């Protein structure tokens, strides 16, 4: 037995550092309890039986156990380099750890709040996540811990999206493998200040849209009751609201109370956004473009983020989804309507700004009227939206205000 303990001691003790003393004690105790010498009767019997005695077998297994424990201690004290793939859900995360050769080290299901402490056991090179609503708290926690985190675009991650076998285990391993190969299509994660601004402008748009739905419901009730407002009366002015209240219809009164509540929230949020717009240089530059007010400029700033991440203006328009779809094969190319891919908020903001911009005498508005005469107003509006987006991209990238056309003014004012 002492032969195996001595072998284990000499192999394991260099790996264990401060565990050398306990191993030495185990080695000496083994020699005292199981003295196997050729001169002893027991030792002679073991030699004759070629090592098949219980004590001999125990020596083998105990020595192997000590070596395994020593290796575990070595890994714990010197963490291995690893690539992490996380498949994040609402209440849990499935994690896959790969080493530098692509071998699976461990796969485990964890609660979301326990993921950072689990990753601290490894020398993490990169962490990969697939973009979703639930990754944001975990992403912030990992970044605060100093991890290098990459967020994958779910639609572009074809390795996962087109898999025939799909599970949490398979998805997390695929993300880890893509991170290891530097092949994960990344999605932009805005810094905290841009994320906060984005939430405010989106919240205001949500409130305005909900208010518009309530106004539409009031019109539906009037149509159902066969009522028409007096000629020349706008429903949602002060006089219009007085007329609606005089009808004494409970559904209309209910909707009006809700509209008043929405008006108060929209008013408070608008005042706050106006103050932010006055202090932001990028927003002030965007407001020099005709047709872009403080809210549209804030929305463009929030949804664009860092404009330097776009290689050129065409890349920016592709991100918005206002470039034509293209099919090209065998020397034949066909172009269709716009892709409608990318950021819907920017697409909506630029379309709204283009409708206002064409009222001014600018190079963009003149192009709109030329195209409208040949191909119609809808095609012209899409082309104008794209040109306006390129203009705003240039303003943000070069950090110079829009150079207005001489004598530029609204067309309806000049007529």
C-alpha positions in Angstrom: 0.0 0.0 0.0 2.8 2.4 0.8 4.1 2.0 -2.7 0.9 3.6 -4.2 0.7 6.2 -1.5 4.2 7.3 -2.2 3.5 7.4 -5.9 0.4 9.5 -5.3 2.3 11.8 -2.9 5.0 12.5 -5.4 2.6 13.0 -8.3 -0.1 15.1 -6.4 1.8 17.2 -3.9 3.4 19.5 -6.5 -0.1 20.3 -7.9 -1.6 21.2 -4.6 0.4 23.9 -2.9 -0.7 24.2 0.7 -2.3 20.7 0.5 1.2 19.2 0.5 1.2 18.8 4.3 -2.1 16.8 4.5 -0.9 14.6 1.6 2.3 13.9 3.5 0.3 13.0 6.6 -1.8 10.6 4.5 1.4 9.1 3.0 2.9 8.4 6.4 -0.3 7.1 7.9 -0.6 4.7 5.0 2.9 3.4 5.5 2.1 2.8 9.2 -1.2 1.1 8.7 -0.4 -1.0 5.6 3.3 -1.9 5.8 3.9 -4.0 2.8 7.5 -5.3 2.7 8.8 -8.4 0.9 10.0 -9.8 4.3 6.6 -9.7 5.9 4.3 -12.7 5.5 1.5 -10.5 4.3 3.8 -8.8 1.8 5.1 -12.1 0.5 1.5 -13.3 0.0 0.6 -10.2 -1.9 3.6 -10.5 -4.1 2.7 -14.1 -4.8 -0.9 -13.2 -5.7 0.4 -10.4 -8.0 -1.3 -7.5 -6.3 -4.9 -8.8 -6.1 -5.4 -8.5 -2.3 -8.0 -6.1 -0.8 -5.4 -3.8 0.7 -3.5 -3.8 -2.6 -6.7 -2.8 -4.5 -7.5 -0.2 -1.9 -4.0 1.2 -2.4 -4.6 1.5 -6.1 -8.0 3.2 -5.8 -7.1 5.5 -3.0 -4.0 6.7 -4.9 -6.1 7.3 -8.0 -8.6 9.3 -5.8 -5.9 11.5 -4.4 -4.5 12.3 -7.9 -8.1 13.2 -9.1 -8.6 15.5 -6.1 -5.3 17.1 -6.7 -6.2 17.9 -10.3 -9.5 19.3 -9.2 -7.7 21.6 -6.8 -5.3 22.6 -9.6 -8.2 23.6 -11.9 -9.9 25.5 -9.1 -6.7 27.4 -8.3 -5.8 28.0 -11.9 -9.1 28.4 -13.9 -9.0 27.3 -17.5 -9.7 29.7 -20.4 -13.3 29.2 -21.5 -16.0 30.5 -23.9 -19.5 30.7 -22.6 -22.8 30.3 -24.4 -25.9 31.4 -22.5 -29.5 30.6 -23.6 -31.4 33.0 -21.5 -35.1 32.6 -20.5 -37.4 34.5 -18.2 -36.6 32.6 -15.0 -33.5 30.5 -15.9 -30.4 30.3 -18.1 -28.8 27.2 -19.7 -25.0 27.7 -19.8 -22.5 25.8 -21.9 -18.7 26.1 -21.2 -16.3 25.3 -24.0 -12.5 25.2 -23.7 -10.2 26.7 -26.3 -10.3 23.5 -28.4 -14.1 23.4 -28.5 -14.6 20.6 -26.0 -17.6 20.8 -23.7 -16.4 21.4 -20.1 -19.8 21.7 -18.4 -23.4 22.3 -19.3 -25.7 23.5 -16.5 -29.2 25.0 -15.9 -29.0 28.0 -13.6 -31.2 30.7 -12.1 -30.5 34.0 -13.9 -29.2 35.7 -10.7 -26.6 32.9 -10.1 -25.0 33.1 -13.6 -22.3 35.7 -12.8 -21.1 33.8 -9.7 -21.0 30.6 -11.7 -18.9 32.2 -14.5 -16.3 33.5 -12.0 -15.0 30.0 -11.6 -13.6 30.1 -15.1 -11.1 32.3 -16.9 -13.8 33.6 -19.3 -12.6 34.9 -22.6 -16.0 35.8 -24.0 -19.7 35.3 -23.2 -22.3 35.0 -25.9 -26.0 35.7 -25.6 -28.9 35.7 -28.0 -30.8 39.0 -28.1 -34.2 39.0 -26.3 -36.1 41.0 -23.7 -34.9 38.8 -20.8 -31.2 39.2 -21.4 -31.0 42.9 -20.4 -30.6 42.5 -16.6 -28.2 39.6 -17.1 -26.2 41.5 -19.7 -25.8 44.5 -17.3 -24.8 42.3 -14.4 -22.1 40.5 -16.5 -20.8 43.8 -17.9 -20.6 45.2 -14.4 -18.5 42.2 -13.4 -16.0 42.9 -16.1 -17.0 40.1 -18.5 -16.6 40.6 -22.3 -20.2 40.0 -23.5 -21.4 39.6 -27.1 -25.1 39.7 -28.0 -26.1 37.8 -31.1 -28.8 38.9 -33.6 -31.4 36.1 -33.4 -32.5 36.4 -37.0 -28.9 36.3 -38.4 -27.8 33.5 -36.2 -28.7 30.9 -38.8 -26.7 28.2 -37.0 -29.5 28.3 -34.3 -32.5 29.5 -36.3 -32.3 26.8 -38.9 -31.3 23.9 -36.6 -33.4 20.8 -37.0 -32.9 19.8 -33.4 -33.6 22.7 -31.1 -33.3 22.7 -27.3 -31.7 24.8 -24.5 -28.7 22.6 -24.4 -28.2 22.6 -28.2 -28.8 26.4 -28.5 -26.3 27.3 -25.7 -23.6 25.1 -27.2 -24.2 26.7 -30.6 -23.8 30.2 -29.2 -20.6 29.2 -27.3 -19.2 27.7 -30.5 -20.0 30.8 -32.5 -18.4 32.9 -29.9 -15.3 30.7 -29.9 -15.0 31.0 -33.7 -15.7 34.8 -33.7 -18.7 34.1 -35.9 -21.6 35.4 -33.8 -23.6 38.0 -35.7 -23.7 40.8 -33.1 -26.6 43.0 -32.1 -26.0 46.5 -30.9 -26.5 47.1 -27.1 -26.8 50.8 -26.3 -25.0 52.3 -23.3 -27.2 53.1 -20.2 -27.8 56.8 -21.1 -28.9 56.0 -24.6 -31.1 53.1 -23.4 -32.8 55.5 -20.9 -33.5 58.0 -23.6 -34.8 55.3 -25.9 -37.2 54.2 -23.2 -38.6 57.7 -22.8 -39.2 58.4 -26.5 -40.8 55.0 -27.0 -43.0 55.5 -24.0 -44.2 58.8 -25.3 -45.0 57.2 -28.7 -46.9 54.4 -26.9 -49.0 56.9 -24.9 -49.8 58.9 -28.0 -50.8 55.8 -29.9 -53.1 54.6 -27.1 -54.7 58.0 -27.0 -55.3 57.8 -30.7 -57.0 54.5 -30.2 -59.4 56.0 -27.6 -60.2 58.8 -30.0 -61.1 56.3 -32.6 -63.3 54.4 -30.2 -65.3 57.6 -29.6 -65.8 58.0 -33.3 -67.0 54.4 -33.4 -69.6 55.1 -30.7 -70.8 58.2 -32.5 -71.3 56.2 -35.7 -73.1 53.4 -33.8 -75.5 55.9 -32.2 -76.0 57.7 -35.5 -74.7 61.0 -34.2 -72.6 63.6 -36.1 -70.8 66.6 -34.7 -71.9 70.0 -35.8 -70.3 71.2 -39.0 -66.9 72.9 -38.4 -66.5 71.5 -34.9 -63.3 69.5 -34.2 -64.1 66.7 -31.7 -61.2 67.0 -29.4 -60.9 70.7 -29.0 -62.3 72.3 -25.9 -65.7 73.0 -27.6 -65.7 69.5 -29.1 -65.2 67.9 -25.7 -68.0 70.0 -24.3 -70.3 68.8 -27.0 -69.3 65.1 -26.4 -69.9 65.4 -22.7 -73.4 67.0 -23.4 -74.4 63.8 -25.1 -74.5 62.0 -21.8 -73.2 58.7 -23.2 -71.3 56.6 -20.6 -68.9 55.0 -23.1 -67.8 58.4 -24.5 -67.4 59.9 -21.0 -65.3 56.9 -20.0 -63.0 57.3 -23.0 -62.8 61.1 -22.4 -61.6 60.5 -18.8 -58.9 58.2 -20.1 -57.9 60.6 -22.8 -57.5 63.4 -20.1 -55.2 61.1 -18.1 -53.1 60.3 -21.2 -52.9 64.1 -22.0 -51.4 64.8 -18.6 -48.8 62.1 -18.9 -47.9 63.1 -22.4 -47.6 66.7 -21.4 -45.2 65.9 -18.5 -43.1 63.6 -20.6 -42.9 66.2 -23.4 -41.7 68.9 -21.1 -38.9 66.6 -19.8 -37.9 65.6 -23.4 -37.7 69.3 -24.4 -35.3 70.0 -21.6 -33.1 67.0 -22.7 -33.2 68.2 -26.3 -32.0 71.6 -25.3 -28.9 70.2 -23.6 -27.9 67.6 -26.4 -25.7 68.9 -29.2 -26.6 66.1 -31.6 -30.3 66.8 -31.1 -29.7 70.5 -31.8 -27.8 69.6 -35.0 -30.6 67.4 -36.2 -33.2 70.1 -35.6 -31.5 72.2 -38.2 -32.9 69.8 -40.8 -36.3 71.1 -42.1 -39.1 68.8 -40.9 -37.4 67.5 -37.8 -38.5 68.8 -34.4 -37.3 68.1 -31.0 -39.1 64.8 -30.5 -38.1 63.3 -33.9 -34.5 64.4 -33.3 -34.5 62.7 -29.9 -35.9 59.6 -31.4 -33.3 59.5 -34.1 -30.5 60.1 -31.6 -31.8 57.3 -29.3 -32.5 54.7 -31.9 -29.3 55.4 -33.9 -26.9 55.3 -30.9 -23.3 55.6 -32.0 -23.4 56.7 -35.6 -19.8 55.5 -36.1 -20.8 51.9 -36.0 -22.2 52.4 -39.5 -19.7 52.1 -42.3 -21.5 54.6 -44.6 -24.9 56.1 -45.3 -26.0 53.1 -47.3 -25.3 50.9 -44.3 -27.4 53.2 -42.2 -30.3 53.1 -44.6 -30.1 49.4 -44.6 -30.3 49.4 -40.8 -33.5 51.5 -41.1 -35.0 49.2 -43.7 -35.5 51.8 -46.5 -33.4 50.2 -49.2 -34.9 48.2 -52.1 -34.9 44.4 -51.8 -32.7 42.8 -54.4 -32.6 39.4 -56.1 -29.5 38.8 -58.2 -28.5 35.5 -59.8 -26.9 34.4 -63.0 -26.4 37.9 -64.2 -30.1 38.8 -63.7 -31.0 41.4 -61.1 -34.4 42.3 -59.8 -35.3 45.1 -57.4 -38.5 45.2 -55.3 -40.0 47.3 -52.6 -38.1 48.3 -49.5 -37.0 45.5 -47.2 -38.8 46.7 -44.0 -36.0 45.1 -42.1 -34.1 46.8 -39.3 -35.3 49.4 -36.9 -39.1 50.2 -37.2 -38.9 53.2 -35.0 -36.4 55.0 -37.2 -38.3 54.1 -40.3 -41.5 55.6 -38.8 -39.7 58.7 -37.6 -38.1 59.4 -41.0 -41.3 58.8 -42.9 -43.1 61.3 -40.7 -40.3 63.8 -41.1 -40.3 63.4 -44.8 -44.0 64.3 -45.0 -43.2 67.6 -43.4 -39.9 68.2 -45.2 -41.4 68.2 -48.7 -43.3 71.4 -47.7 -40.0 73.3 -47.8 -38.0 74.4 -50.8 -34.9 72.1 -50.5 -32.9 69.9 -52.9 -34.7 66.9 -51.3 -38.2 68.3 -51.7 -37.5 69.2 -55.3 -36.4 65.7 -56.0 -39.6 64.5 -54.3 -41.8 66.5 -56.8 -39.8 65.3 -59.8 -40.2 61.6 -58.8 -43.8 62.1 -57.9 -44.5 63.4 -61.3 -43.0 60.3 -62.9 -43.8 57.5 -60.5 -46.4 58.6 -58.0 -46.4 60.1 -54.6 -45.8 56.8 -52.6 -42.6 56.0 -54.5 -41.5 59.6 -54.2 -42.1 59.6 -50.4 -39.9 56.5 -50.0 -37.1 58.1 -52.0 -37.4 61.3 -50.0 -37.3 59.3 -46.7 -34.1 57.7 -47.8 -32.5 61.0 -48.8 -33.5 62.5 -45.6 -31.9 59.6 -43.6 -28.7 60.1 -45.6 -28.8 63.8 -44.8 -29.2 63.2 -41.0 -26.5 60.6 -41.1 -24.1 63.2 -42.6 -25.1 65.8 -40.0 -24.4 63.3 -37.1 -21.2 61.9 -38.5 -19.6 65.3 -39.6 -21.2 67.1 -36.6 -22.2 70.1 -38.8 -25.6 71.6 -39.1 -27.8 71.2 -42.2 -26.9 73.8 -44.8 -30.3 75.3 -45.7 -31.1 76.2 -49.3 -31.0 79.9 -49.9 -34.4 81.5 -49.5 -35.7 78.1 -48.3 -39.1 78.4 -46.8 -42.3 76.4 -46.6 -44.0 76.1 -50.0 -47.4 76.8 -48.6 -46.1 80.1 -47.2 -44.6 81.2 -50.6 -47.7 80.4 -52.6 
